[in-house]
């Protein structure tokens, strides 16, 4: 079953607590972007905000690190078992990534490698045995409200082939530009987790919009 994670960067920051409370029975968890204005040209959620959200809901959190030197930040997060932490392949040297992913696994957190839109699936070869999850970016990382990149489906097909060739069983997440039309392109791609931003939060009644997505799944 595909899980839906509303991406809180697209929600109203003035009503964040109410949003988390209001959607607690309408989704599978919450997606949180963490940005340093260097890896991408944007800044999002402070550690205090993220940890307050973690304390306010039993639902899984999916933290997406778009930062350089991610090792500096891991101990700042309050993590719950089965939370997802996505760290970008492009953000640190390979040995450092491997160590970070092993540390996350030791904490019973889902270790996820995120790939920018231009990064090929073959980059994951050196992470076999270190990760549980792959995040495919379906927009250019950094901002909500972008259009779904048409090459995403082809990239997911490449990932399916890679997993068969290397006998991996990674879960797969997709983030960016996903609406009621584009999600239907993804349902045959063995995806597990979807981050939903503008398609849920632009306008009113996000819980009703989430319900529309669940009817498709």
C-alpha positions as CSV (number, residue, x, y, z in Angstrom):
1,X,0.0,0.0,0.0
2,X,1.3,3.4,-0.9
3,X,1.7,5.8,2.0
4,X,0.9,9.5,1.7
5,X,3.0,12.1,3.5
6,X,1.8,15.7,3.3
7,X,4.8,18.0,2.9
8,X,4.5,20.7,5.6
9,X,6.7,23.2,3.7
10,X,3.7,23.8,1.5
11,X,1.3,24.4,4.5
12,X,0.6,27.7,6.2
13,X,3.5,28.3,8.7
14,X,1.2,30.4,10.9
15,X,-1.1,27.4,11.6
16,X,1.4,24.5,11.6
17,X,0.4,23.1,14.9
18,X,-3.3,23.1,13.9
19,X,-2.4,21.5,10.5
20,X,-0.5,18.6,12.1
21,X,-3.4,18.0,14.6
22,X,-6.1,18.4,11.9
23,X,-4.5,15.9,9.6
24,X,-3.5,13.2,12.1
25,X,-6.3,10.8,10.9
26,X,-6.0,11.8,7.3
27,X,-2.5,10.7,6.3
28,X,0.2,8.2,7.0
29,X,2.8,10.7,8.3
30,X,4.4,14.0,7.6
31,X,7.2,15.0,5.3
32,X,9.6,17.7,6.5
33,X,12.2,19.5,4.3
34,X,15.4,20.5,6.0
35,X,17.4,23.1,3.9
36,X,20.5,25.1,4.6
37,X,20.4,27.7,1.8
38,X,23.5,26.1,0.3
39,X,22.7,22.7,-1.0
40,X,19.5,24.3,-2.3
41,X,18.6,28.0,-2.4
42,X,16.0,27.9,0.4
43,X,15.7,27.5,4.1
44,X,13.2,25.4,5.9
45,X,12.3,24.1,9.3
46,X,14.4,24.7,12.4
47,X,15.4,21.8,14.7
48,X,13.1,23.1,17.4
49,X,10.2,23.1,15.0
50,X,10.9,19.6,13.7
51,X,11.3,18.2,17.3
52,X,8.1,19.9,18.4
53,X,6.3,18.2,15.5
54,X,7.9,14.9,16.5
55,X,6.6,15.3,20.0
56,X,3.1,16.3,18.9
57,X,2.2,13.3,16.7
58,X,2.7,9.5,16.9
59,X,2.7,9.4,13.1
60,X,6.0,8.7,11.2
61,X,8.0,11.7,10.1
62,X,9.9,11.7,6.8
63,X,12.8,14.1,7.2
64,X,14.4,15.1,3.9
65,X,17.9,16.6,4.4
66,X,18.9,19.1,1.6
67,X,22.0,20.2,3.3
68,X,25.8,19.9,3.0
69,X,27.6,18.2,5.8
70,X,24.6,16.3,7.0
71,X,26.6,14.6,9.7
72,X,26.5,17.9,11.6
73,X,22.7,17.6,12.0
74,X,21.9,14.0,12.8
75,X,22.1,14.3,16.6
76,X,19.9,17.4,16.5
77,X,16.8,15.4,15.5
78,X,14.5,13.6,17.9
79,X,13.8,10.4,15.9
80,X,11.2,7.7,16.4
81,X,11.5,4.1,15.3
82,X,10.4,3.8,11.6
83,X,10.8,7.5,10.9
84,X,12.4,8.0,7.4
85,X,15.5,10.1,7.1
86,X,16.5,10.9,3.5
87,X,20.0,12.2,2.9
88,X,21.2,13.3,-0.5
89,X,23.8,11.2,-2.3
90,X,25.2,14.5,-3.6
91,X,25.7,16.1,-0.2
92,X,28.7,14.2,1.3
93,X,31.5,11.9,0.4
94,X,30.6,8.2,0.0
95,X,32.3,6.9,3.2
96,X,30.6,9.6,5.2
97,X,27.2,8.6,3.7
98,X,27.8,5.0,4.4
99,X,28.5,5.8,8.1
100,X,25.5,8.0,8.4
101,X,23.2,5.4,7.0
102,X,24.6,2.7,9.2
103,X,24.1,4.9,12.3
104,X,20.4,5.6,11.3
105,X,19.8,1.8,10.9
106,X,21.3,1.2,14.3
107,X,18.7,3.6,15.7
108,X,15.9,1.7,13.9
109,X,15.2,4.6,11.5
110,X,14.6,4.0,7.8
111,X,17.9,5.0,6.1
112,X,17.0,6.7,2.8
113,X,19.2,7.9,0.0
114,X,17.8,10.8,-2.0
115,X,18.8,11.5,-5.6
116,X,18.6,14.8,-7.4
117,X,16.8,14.7,-10.7
118,X,20.1,14.6,-12.7
119,X,21.8,11.9,-10.6
120,X,21.6,8.4,-12.2
121,X,20.4,5.3,-10.5
122,X,23.8,3.7,-10.9
123,X,25.1,6.0,-8.1
124,X,23.4,3.7,-5.6
125,X,25.7,0.8,-6.4
126,X,28.1,1.7,-3.6
127,X,25.2,2.0,-1.1
128,X,24.0,-1.6,-1.4
129,X,23.8,-2.9,2.1
130,X,23.7,0.5,3.7
131,X,20.2,1.8,2.9
132,X,16.6,0.7,3.2
133,X,14.9,3.3,1.0
134,X,15.5,5.5,-2.0
135,X,13.9,8.9,-2.6
136,X,13.5,9.9,-6.2
137,X,13.1,13.7,-6.7
138,X,10.5,14.4,-9.4
139,X,11.2,18.1,-9.4
140,X,14.4,20.2,-9.0
141,X,15.0,20.2,-5.2
142,X,14.3,23.2,-3.1
143,X,10.9,24.7,-3.7
144,X,7.3,23.5,-3.5
145,X,4.8,24.0,-6.4
146,X,7.0,22.9,-9.3
147,X,5.8,20.8,-12.3
148,X,6.5,17.0,-12.2
149,X,9.5,16.2,-14.3
150,X,8.6,13.9,-17.2
151,X,11.8,11.8,-16.9
152,X,10.7,10.6,-13.4
153,X,8.9,7.5,-14.7
154,X,11.9,6.5,-16.8
155,X,14.1,6.9,-13.8
156,X,11.8,4.8,-11.7
157,X,11.9,2.1,-14.4
158,X,15.7,2.2,-14.2
159,X,15.5,1.7,-10.4
160,X,13.2,-1.3,-10.8
161,X,15.7,-2.9,-13.2
162,X,18.6,-2.0,-10.8
163,X,16.8,-3.6,-7.9
164,X,16.2,-6.8,-9.8
165,X,19.8,-7.0,-11.1
166,X,21.3,-6.4,-7.6
167,X,18.6,-8.3,-5.5
168,X,17.8,-5.3,-3.4
169,X,14.4,-4.7,-1.7
170,X,14.6,-1.0,-1.1
171,X,11.4,0.9,-0.5
172,X,10.9,3.8,-2.9
173,X,9.7,7.3,-2.3
174,X,8.9,10.1,-4.7
175,X,8.8,13.8,-3.9
176,X,7.7,16.7,-6.1
177,X,4.9,17.8,-8.5
178,X,2.6,15.0,-7.6
179,X,-1.1,15.6,-8.2
180,X,-4.1,13.4,-8.9
181,X,-3.0,12.9,-12.6
182,X,0.8,12.3,-12.1
183,X,0.3,9.9,-9.2
184,X,-1.5,7.5,-11.5
185,X,1.7,7.3,-13.6
186,X,3.6,6.1,-10.5
187,X,1.3,3.4,-9.2
188,X,2.8,0.7,-11.4
189,X,6.4,1.7,-10.4
190,X,6.5,-0.2,-7.0
191,X,6.6,3.0,-5.0
192,X,6.0,2.9,-1.2
193,X,5.9,6.6,-0.1
194,X,4.8,9.8,-1.7
195,X,5.3,13.4,-0.5
196,X,2.4,15.7,-1.4
197,X,2.8,19.5,-1.2
198,X,1.0,22.0,-3.3
199,X,-1.6,19.5,-4.5
200,X,-2.8,19.2,-0.8
201,X,-2.1,22.6,0.7
202,X,-2.8,25.1,-2.0
203,X,-6.4,26.2,-1.4
204,X,-8.7,24.9,1.4
205,X,-9.6,21.5,3.0
206,X,-6.3,19.5,2.7
207,X,-8.0,16.5,4.4
208,X,-10.5,16.3,1.5
209,X,-7.7,16.5,-1.0
210,X,-5.9,13.7,0.7
211,X,-9.1,11.6,0.6
212,X,-9.1,12.0,-3.2
213,X,-5.6,10.6,-3.4
214,X,-6.5,7.7,-1.2
215,X,-9.4,6.8,-3.5
216,X,-7.0,6.4,-6.4
217,X,-4.6,4.1,-4.5
